[in-house]
Amino acid sequence: MPPKAPLQKGVVISGTTYTLEQIETGKVEIAEGTYIVMAQKERKGEVLEALEKEFQYKPESTLSMMPMFAGTLNKEKIVFLLKHEAVELIEADGVATLCTPAAA
């Protein structure tokens, strides 16, 4: 069996990964919702500290035994997290809204 391809860094909604570039350029708009953030092993605390410092934000759940946490995130926080080197992936937890610009 071939090795699994590494996950593309971005936000996963309904099985599709959307990149930081797509979000920042407005190709997709991601609404506020509940997301699970996966960090590099042993670096979750660093990510949580950065979120608290930048936004005075603490997630609803820190999943103590795993390198992930869950909480309500908006576009600003998602972009911040995707730019953090210790964040590997963000995934919508349940239904999330995604909007794409109308074709010109």
Contacts in CASP RR format, 6 or more apart in sequence:
PFRMAT RR
TARGET T0000
AUTHOR 0000-0000-0000
METHOD contacts of the structure
MODEL  1
MPPKAPLQKGVVISGTTYTLEQIETGKVEIAEGTYIVMAQKERKGEVLEA
LEKEFQYKPESTLSMMPMFAGTLNKEKIVFLLKHEAVELIEADGVATLCT
PAAA
7 17 0 8 1.000
7 88 0 8 1.000
7 89 0 8 1.000
8 17 0 8 1.000
8 19 0 8 1.000
9 19 0 8 1.000
9 20 0 8 1.000
9 82 0 8 1.000
9 87 0 8 1.000
9 88 0 8 1.000
9 89 0 8 1.000
10 17 0 8 1.000
10 18 0 8 1.000
10 19 0 8 1.000
10 20 0 8 1.000
10 82 0 8 1.000
10 89 0 8 1.000
10 90 0 8 1.000
11 17 0 8 1.000
11 18 0 8 1.000
11 23 0 8 1.000
11 30 0 8 1.000
11 35 0 8 1.000
11 78 0 8 1.000
11 82 0 8 1.000
11 90 0 8 1.000
11 91 0 8 1.000
11 92 0 8 1.000
12 18 0 8 1.000
12 89 0 8 1.000
12 90 0 8 1.000
12 91 0 8 1.000
12 92 0 8 1.000
13 30 0 8 1.000
13 91 0 8 1.000
13 92 0 8 1.000
13 96 0 8 1.000
13 98 0 8 1.000
14 92 0 8 1.000
14 96 0 8 1.000
14 98 0 8 1.000
17 89 0 8 1.000
18 28 0 8 1.000
18 30 0 8 1.000
18 98 0 8 1.000
20 79 0 8 1.000
20 82 0 8 1.000
20 83 0 8 1.000
21 27 0 8 1.000
22 28 0 8 1.000
23 29 0 8 1.000
23 30 0 8 1.000
23 75 0 8 1.000
23 78 0 8 1.000
23 79 0 8 1.000
23 82 0 8 1.000
24 79 0 8 1.000
26 101 0 8 1.000
27 100 0 8 1.000
27 101 0 8 1.000
28 98 0 8 1.000
28 99 0 8 1.000
28 100 0 8 1.000
29 75 0 8 1.000
29 98 0 8 1.000
29 99 0 8 1.000
29 100 0 8 1.000
29 101 0 8 1.000
30 75 0 8 1.000
30 78 0 8 1.000
30 96 0 8 1.000
30 97 0 8 1.000
30 98 0 8 1.000
31 75 0 8 1.000
31 96 0 8 1.000
31 97 0 8 1.000
31 98 0 8 1.000
31 99 0 8 1.000
32 72 0 8 1.000
32 73 0 8 1.000
32 74 0 8 1.000
32 75 0 8 1.000
33 72 0 8 1.000
33 73 0 8 1.000
33 74 0 8 1.000
33 92 0 8 1.000
33 96 0 8 1.000
33 97 0 8 1.000
34 60 0 8 1.000
34 70 0 8 1.000
34 71 0 8 1.000
34 72 0 8 1.000
34 73 0 8 1.000
34 92 0 8 1.000
34 93 0 8 1.000
34 94 0 8 1.000
34 96 0 8 1.000
35 70 0 8 1.000
35 71 0 8 1.000
35 72 0 8 1.000
35 73 0 8 1.000
35 78 0 8 1.000
35 90 0 8 1.000
35 91 0 8 1.000
35 92 0 8 1.000
35 93 0 8 1.000
35 96 0 8 1.000
36 68 0 8 1.000
36 69 0 8 1.000
36 70 0 8 1.000
36 71 0 8 1.000
36 90 0 8 1.000
36 91 0 8 1.000
36 92 0 8 1.000
36 93 0 8 1.000
37 47 0 8 1.000
37 59 0 8 1.000
37 68 0 8 1.000
37 69 0 8 1.000
37 70 0 8 1.000
37 71 0 8 1.000
37 73 0 8 1.000
37 81 0 8 1.000
37 87 0 8 1.000
37 89 0 8 1.000
37 90 0 8 1.000
38 67 0 8 1.000
38 68 0 8 1.000
38 87 0 8 1.000
38 88 0 8 1.000
38 89 0 8 1.000
38 90 0 8 1.000
38 91 0 8 1.000
39 45 0 8 1.000
39 46 0 8 1.000
39 47 0 8 1.000
39 67 0 8 1.000
39 68 0 8 1.000
39 69 0 8 1.000
39 86 0 8 1.000
39 87 0 8 1.000
39 88 0 8 1.000
40 67 0 8 1.000
40 86 0 8 1.000
40 87 0 8 1.000
40 88 0 8 1.000
41 67 0 8 1.000
42 67 0 8 1.000
43 67 0 8 1.000
43 86 0 8 1.000
44 62 0 8 1.000
44 67 0 8 1.000
44 68 0 8 1.000
44 69 0 8 1.000
44 86 0 8 1.000
46 86 0 8 1.000
47 69 0 8 1.000
47 81 0 8 1.000
47 84 0 8 1.000
47 86 0 8 1.000
47 87 0 8 1.000
48 58 0 8 1.000
48 59 0 8 1.000
48 62 0 8 1.000
48 69 0 8 1.000
50 80 0 8 1.000
50 84 0 8 1.000
51 57 0 8 1.000
51 58 0 8 1.000
51 59 0 8 1.000
51 77 0 8 1.000
51 80 0 8 1.000
51 81 0 8 1.000
52 58 0 8 1.000
54 80 0 8 1.000
55 76 0 8 1.000
55 77 0 8 1.000
55 80 0 8 1.000
57 77 0 8 1.000
59 69 0 8 1.000
59 70 0 8 1.000
59 71 0 8 1.000
60 70 0 8 1.000
60 71 0 8 1.000
60 72 0 8 1.000
61 69 0 8 1.000
61 70 0 8 1.000
61 71 0 8 1.000
62 69 0 8 1.000
63 69 0 8 1.000
63 70 0 8 1.000
70 93 0 8 1.000
71 93 0 8 1.000
73 81 0 8 1.000
73 90 0 8 1.000
78 90 0 8 1.000
81 87 0 8 1.000
81 90 0 8 1.000
82 90 0 8 1.000
END
